[in-house]
Amino acid sequence: MNRVLNLIALIGFASSLFTRTADPIIPQIAAGLHVEPATAALLSTAYALPYALVQPVLGVLADMFSKARLMLICLAVLALASLVCALSTSFEMLIAARVVAGLASGGTVPIALAFVGDLVPVAGRQLAISRVLFALMTGNLLGAFGAGALADLFDWRAVFIVMAGLGFATLAVAVPGLRGVGKAGGKFDLSSIGPNYRTIFSHPLAKICFGAVLLEGAFMYGVFPHMAELLHQAGETRASIAGLVIGGFGIGGAAYAFIVRWLLSRVGETWMMRSGGMAMGACLVVIALRLPWPFEFANFMALGLAFYVLHAVIQVYASELAPAARGSALALHSFFFFLGQAAGPAIYNVGFAFAGVGPSLIVGAVILAVTGLVCAAKLRRPPIV
């Protein structure tokens, strides 16, 4: 079991490397392809929107077929798409490659989490998921910081070349290791799609779980593609620093993986959700203050910890909405989360243009704090230990 969980975590790590690679190099991409930074920031939407839209389809396929095989196919497509990103000669070509990358990435992380749900009983699932989340956060950290460093040393195209190579290397390890692992799934039966989703949405907690992650994605992750430009405006033009700041989020997420057992036993899920949402709101207020980058780095570490204190609890509830269709349930969870991430950069684009950076971030802070309070009030059961 440990070997399989390690391979699932490795696939999640490789996929998460791609997720935030564009954020710290937005100014370099904008300059290289002759577009405005606000336009280049929509590369995040180009990745997140197809990631979201493909979830209902991939979730059903994951419940019908082998989750391991589907993850590996998607990782191969993701690596190829990264190579195309590196070779892009126009912004339109880069956008198209990011769309394909988003579609493929949608079949790795969410299905990996559903796979863990299949393999691990609910009593130990929070800890098993936190192990995979640690790999995801490490990937986010190295992806963001590595992208910035590579862009400073070479150029932005080198970022996508390296990411493609890492994807193919992961495939070489994971393909033999996951052969024959997990259930093969059921037969291809489109008639099960409607009943599966009706079962999920009939659960009284579904709207809370899905609504909460939609708001998290929009108002927390929506800030990320704008951070490099905000740092540029403050005089910090190094992509490596933007990557370091954004990568701080991954450090905070990794810290969560180390303290989750203590949090569950001493704090409990209700206070985790309450404090996580309020702390995320406080971190957005700090971003609005436009402090020097070392403070932003520390703030993003706090933001990463706060986010997972809330988000990981919601994720466990989502995994139990429909145990017989867990792949579909977690795919919907990711659908709403990444739909929020797709909308977030555009929402902040409009907010920054018409209301200013500070007021827009304060509105986002209030929404995140209220989200945590609502989750704490509605998602109730004895803590999982």
Summary of the structure (lengths in Angstrom):
residues: 385
radius of gyration: 19.4
end to end distance: 19.5
largest distance: 57.4
contacts: 1534
relative contact order: 0.17
helix: 84%
strand: 0%
